[in-house]
Amino acid sequence: IMIHYKLYLKNPQSHYIYVDLTIDSISSQTIELQLPAWRPGRYELGNFAKNVKRVDVFDENDKVLVYQKSTKDCWVIETNGSKKIKVTYSYHTTEINAGNCYADETQLYVNPVHLCMYVPNRMQEEHTVELDVPENYKIATSLKKVNKNFVASSFDELADSPIMASAGLQSDFYEVNGIKFWLHFIGECKPDFDKFKTDFTKFTQTQLNFWKGIPTDEYH
């Protein structure tokens, strides 16, 4: 069973992130693909679908499949009996902030909740992500790496797991209660990691005391 995303850039200056989504084990005549309109930590509706360009769908033999949009961010695909399909599209990124996606010639920053379409009745399945980025890029994400893929146990975990990739990624971590807390920076900055770790340790310890722990062994 597989729901797999391959993310890559063709012309980084264009700020487009390209997505190849592969879905197998299909047994229905139609399949819905939904793009979220929500995002973790931002309690407002978003219209991420406006950034999606050129959606194409193919069966196992690379034959084009027909789809229709039922809403602004839902695509209904006629599977034509196919057990496995590939959906290709691009996502335009121009604004760089913590809640968006962004790509240029120096970095790839992905909030999966923006650009990863999902199958509504298969959200609890494992979702995997493959990044096709330059070899000198370092990658930061809370997703576990298995071989060349990053693995989420469900779409909800994927939606909660931003990904940063850049040759200029600067990272360090501190530990509280045996849990690793990572700090990541991209850009022309010189982080004072010693000061960050001293200050962050204090409020992190206070938060863990208040909440009686945290449901993860690593946080980014």
Secondary structure, 3 states (H helix, E strand, C coil): CCEEEEEECCCHHHCEEEEEEEECCCCCCEEEEECCCCECCECCCCCHHHHEEEEEEECCCCCECCEEEEECCEEEEECCCCCCEEEEEEEECCCCCCCCCEECCCEEEECHHHHCCECHHHCCCCEEEEEECCCCCEEEECCEEECCEEEECCHHHHHCCCEEEECCCEEEEEEECCEEEEEEECCCCCCCHHHHHHHHHHHHHHHHHHHCCCCCCEEC
